[in-house]
Amino acid sequence: MSNKTLCITEELYEYMLFVSLREPDVLRELRDETRQDENANMQIPALRLAWCR
């Protein structure tokens, strides 16, 4: 299951993350670590979480 919710190119998605995320390093590391868990299929993508604030 993809953790991306937008139908855009990988390059554009990475750019959107770069310019829009203001995520502390510790939260990014936690998200990256959690993504590896087999039960992490309900994890919210970082970009969507940024828009929820």
C-alpha positions as CSV (number, residue, x, y, z in Angstrom):
1,M,0.0,0.0,0.0
2,S,1.3,3.4,-0.9
3,N,1.8,6.1,1.7
4,K,1.2,8.8,-1.0
5,T,-2.2,10.1,-1.7
6,L,-1.5,12.4,-4.7
7,C,-1.2,11.3,-8.3
8,I,1.9,13.3,-9.2
9,T,5.5,12.5,-10.2
10,E,8.0,11.4,-7.7
11,E,10.1,14.5,-8.4
12,L,7.1,16.9,-7.8
13,Y,6.2,15.0,-4.6
14,E,9.7,15.3,-3.3
15,Y,9.7,19.0,-4.1
16,M,6.4,19.5,-2.3
17,L,7.8,17.7,0.8
18,F,10.9,19.9,0.6
19,V,9.1,23.2,0.5
20,S,6.1,22.5,2.7
21,L,7.2,20.2,5.6
22,R,8.4,21.7,8.8
23,E,8.8,18.5,10.6
24,P,11.3,18.1,13.5
25,D,14.1,15.6,12.8
26,V,12.9,13.4,15.7
27,L,9.4,13.1,14.2
28,R,10.8,12.3,10.7
29,E,13.0,9.6,12.2
30,L,10.0,8.2,14.1
31,R,7.9,8.1,11.0
32,D,10.7,6.5,9.0
33,E,11.1,3.8,11.7
34,T,7.4,3.2,12.0
35,R,7.0,2.8,8.3
36,Q,9.1,-0.4,8.5
37,D,6.6,-2.1,10.7
38,E,4.3,-4.6,9.0
39,N,1.3,-3.1,10.8
40,A,2.0,0.5,9.7
41,N,-0.5,0.4,6.8
42,M,-2.6,3.2,8.4
43,Q,0.3,5.6,8.8
44,I,-0.6,9.1,7.6
45,P,1.8,10.5,4.9
46,A,3.9,13.4,6.1
47,L,2.5,15.8,3.5
48,R,-1.1,15.1,4.5
49,L,-0.2,15.5,8.2
50,A,1.4,18.9,7.4
51,W,-1.9,20.1,5.9
52,C,-3.9,19.0,9.0
53,R,-2.1,21.5,11.2
